[in-house]
Amino acid sequence: MDYRIQQTDLALLWKAGVNEDDMRHCVWVAEKALQIARRTGRELDLELVGRGALLHDLGKALTHSFQHGELGAEIGRKMGLPPAITSLMEKHFHGGLSLEEARELGLPEIDYRPRRLEERIVIYADRLVDIITEGLVALEDEQDAERNFEEILRGHPHYGKNTRTMERYLGYHREIQGLIKANS
């Protein structure tokens, strides 16, 4: 089943207090994630991809700190969002923290690593949109961010966050680009 961004979900972000810049980011991540998901040729839950990507930064209504994923999931649960979406909201920070990393940051001691391909696609799309929109790297077009993803992460530590996170992002990139290539 195909999925398109719903006005009701945009209204959820707005009502929660997500600012205009973050709203634009969320829409772009949703569009990019859906595009990538379709290119894989896999049968995926496009509603999870689209809604999860759109709502992934809901917690930025309260904070832009590392806790925005956890707080966004909490807001989402109170709003009655499905568990698969609130779980994705928790997991997207730093590409899906291990139990040990969560403990180091003082987050609830759970394993935040994404289990579903849909979750990894959203995390990957979020990173790509940051690369495309922040302008720290000269790109010829949006596809340039995908083509040069590994080089960009290695050359601009800001995008990789830290070594463990960068390796996760690179793993998602390789997995997803492999699926896209196999589907071409």
Helices and strands as residue ranges (DSSP letters): H 7-16, H 20-40, H 46-55, G 58-61, H 68-79, H 83-91, G 93-95, H 99-105, H 117-134, H 142-147, H 149-155, H 157-160, H 163-183
